[in-house]
Amino acid sequence: MGDHYYSSQPGAAHERRTIEAELRGKTFKFISDAGVFSKTGVDYGSRVLIDALTLNEDSNVLDVGCGYGPIGLSAAYLAAKGHVTMVDVNARAVQLARENAKLNQIENITILESDLFAAVQGQMFDVILTNPPIRAGKATVHAIFEQAAAHLKEGGSLWVVIQKKQGAPSAKARLEELFTSVEEVTKDKGYRIFQAIK
């Protein structure tokens, strides 16, 4: 496999930078680097997902493919009495997410290096969030949906952001096979937010 943001050990030379983003009324600072997804700023799809998200303040949340952390850390801010587990296959992204949690003084989190759900086997969540790695291929994206269904409590929900041109229709069809109900919560500039309820 070439060097992608979904490689476990990206070989790209470091280009660390600090970026700021206002998400859900809080100004976050993020350290990003080469070899991770959307290194120059929080990508539009993640922003649309964060804006659409509804969480209970005590939700137990999993962020799959957390990158350097914008979605998971926003969720931890929203679910202040809950807990967010963040996983990514990319060791560099995991290290950045840990730094960014400290930088933003967010403590109700666990950040693990994990190939999809490998590090959370047997754990169940109220909510699972993903901005799936489209470039890793349809099989990987659908594996996230399938494993999410197995890791959600009854009544729990999977939130997905996906672009129409990158397979939103087939993603929705697969979600409808796996979940009791699937709703398109919002769409913005070609991005679709799906909430799939178990």
Buried (B, 14 or more C-beta within 10 A) or exposed (E): EEEBBBBBEBEBEEEEEEBEBEBEEEEBEBBBBBBBBBBEBBBBBBBBBBEBBEBEEEBBBBBBBBBBBBBBBBBBBBBEEBBBBBBBBBBBBBBBBBBBBEBBEBEBBBBBBBEBBEBBEEEEBBBBBBBBBBEBEBEBBBBBBBBBBEBBEEEBBBBBBBBEEBBBEEBBEBBEEBBEEBBEBBBBEBBBBBBBBB
